[in-house]
Amino acid sequence: MSYSFDPSPSSPSPSPSPSVSRPAAADVVGRLRAAGCVFAEDEARLLFSAARTPDELTALVERRACGHPLEHILGWAEFCGLRIAVEPGVFVPRRRTEFLVSRAVHTRPDADVVVDLCCGSGAVGAALAASLPGRGTELYASDIEPAAVRCARRNLPEGARVFQGDLFEPLPGLLRGRVDILAANVPYVPTEEVGLLPAEARMHEPLVALDGGTDGLDVLRRVTAKAGEWLAPGGILLFETSEHQAAGALAAVAEGGLEPAAAICDERYATVVVGTKTAC
C-alpha cells in the first residue's frame, strides 16, 4: 500500500492538505486503526509529518501497524513538554511518570544534587533539570543499558554526567550523602505478568527495564537498601509502583531507614512512593 504525501509538519490533521487527498489520509488512519492504534488520527498526523518521501511514509506506517512503538519510529517522545530522543530498544518514557517529576519538584525545589537512576532515555533527569527553579544543579544519571546511556547523553543538559552500570555501582563516590533528589524509575512488573504487557512494550523495550522480579519489587528493594547512603539529610527517593504494590513498596522504604509516604494521581493512574532521609 502507498499513500499520497505532504511533508509539512504543521498540518493540523492528516486529511485536509493540498497534497494529501482525503482518501489517502483515510487509508493511513484505517490501516492504523485496524492494527489496534487507539489514537489513529493523531498518529497518522505525526507519521505524515515525520516522513520525507512517500516511500518513507509507507515504511513508517507499516512499522507502526506491525507493532513498533510510535516513539521509536518518530525518534522522540513528548515528556513534561520536552521532546526526548529515543532509539529502538530503549524504554519509552510514560506520561504518567510526569507525576513523579512534579512531586520531586514540589517536595525539593531547592535541590542542588539530582540523580536519575535507571535513567533510560534520561527523560526524568531532563525534566527535573528544566523544572527546578534553581540554576547550577548537579545532575547525574546511570543505566545498565548502553542504548539508554547513549540516549540520555543526548537528552540531558550540558554538564550532566551519565554512567553505564548497575544502579549505584557506576556513580562517583563523592555523591554519597549529598543527593537531594534520587529519582529511581525502576522496573516493577512481576515476572509472570511481563507476558501480559502490550506487544510494543514486551517486544521492543528491554526486558531489564520491565521485569521487576517475582513480585515486581526486587530491583526496588536493592535501591531502598542503599538509598540512605547516598541521600543528604532531607533528601528524597522517588519511584513509581502500582497501586496494589504500594504497601510492599512503602515497607521496603521503611526497612531502608527512610520515612515512607505515597502520592496518587488518579488522572494519570500513577502511584509514586517517596522516601525521605530525616535530618541527622
Helices and strands as residue ranges (DSSP letters): H 22-34, H 40-50, H 54-65, H 70-74, E 76-79, E 82-85, G 95-97, H 98-107, E 113-117, H 123-131, E 138-143, H 146-155, E 161-164, G 173-175, E 179-184, G 191-196, H 199-204, G 207-209, H 218-230, E 231-241, G 243-245, H 246-255, E 259-265, E 270-276
